[in-house]
Amino acid sequence: MKLGVLTNMLGSWPLEKALEYFTSLGIEMVELGAGGYPGRDHADPEVLLHSETKLQEFKDLIKKYNVGISAISCHGNPVHPNKAVARQFDYEMRQAILLAEKLGVHQINTFSGCPGDCPASENPNWVTCPWPNEFGDILNYQWNDVLLPYWADFVKFAADHGVDKIGFELHPGFCVYNTESMLRIRKEIGPALGANLDPSHLIWQGMEPVAVIRALGDAIFHFHAKDTKVDKYNTAVNGVLDTKPYGDEIHRSWVFRAVGYGHGELYWKEIISNLRMVGYDHAISIEHEDSIMSQKEGLERAVSMLKRCIIGEQPGDMWWV
């Protein structure tokens, strides 16, 4: 495993300045936003796909700082019921695929997306309970009429351009948000779909990251290192389905935290060890979204913690037996 980072946290910095800083911390891999919600500050397909000079300059910078690219990220909702919105996300995701091809990267990260409740919808409709019965009808429409046909087509496009791993972040608000929905779409579409596993979204839903890791196994393509702190007092009053702004930390049921500020070192060592046991040997990519800490302080605290947790070497033979 190698320590990585999603670089958009310093999207206002030039790529070289960001790489210089990241590598000074011991970061070995970068996850680059190329559109959608992560933005494209450090890897803009509109530039890199249309200028061999700019593309070569980009490759030279990556080589200069001796970092690997763990994935190209373009999180979006390509099945949004607003057709214009869906087309834009789909376009940016396909551009990300073309950029990955140019860079020799075989993986992108994104969201599954969430449709509306019918063809005439204007906004997504995330279903969270089975009753009244029309919610079940909505789910059938979303999966069978929209989600599965879209991803069957997209996976073929990706394969035609050398991308054979599409990592879904299991994120509430989208159709693939937990273990069961991830395994369902993988079974329906095929092994090109897997998880960009982010424990922060599992924790507040009540899932146990180690159990999810064991259930997903080789369906884990990428890993986001981000923590969540559940406030037991606010949760005791209102539960975990919290729609208050992320900046209202003291009143929310949970908040995103830098690694180590939601759970301790042993918790993270268990996560890393179980990733190893299911065969994961790729990036531990820090995604910094801690509203209580600055970008640099949160990142540096996460790096410090993860350096004590990551297993970098292969175990070798069991010499004691």
Secondary structure, 3 states (H helix, E strand, C coil): CEEEEEHHHHCCCCHHHHHHHHHHCCCCEEEEECCCCCCCCCCCHHHHCCCHHHHHHHHHHHHHCCCEEEEEECCCCCCCCCHHHHHHHHHHHHHHHHHHHHHCCCEEEECCCCCCCCCCCCCCCCCCCCCCCHHHHHHHHHHHHHHHHHHHHHHHHHHHCCCCEEEECCCCCCCCCCHHHHHHHHHHHCCCEEEEECHHHHHCCCCCHHHHHHHHHHHEEEEEECEEEECHHHHHHHCCCCCCCCCCCCCCCEEEECCCCCCCHHHHHHHHHHHHHCCCCCEEEECCCCCCCCHHHHHHHHHHHHHCCCCCCCCCCCCCC
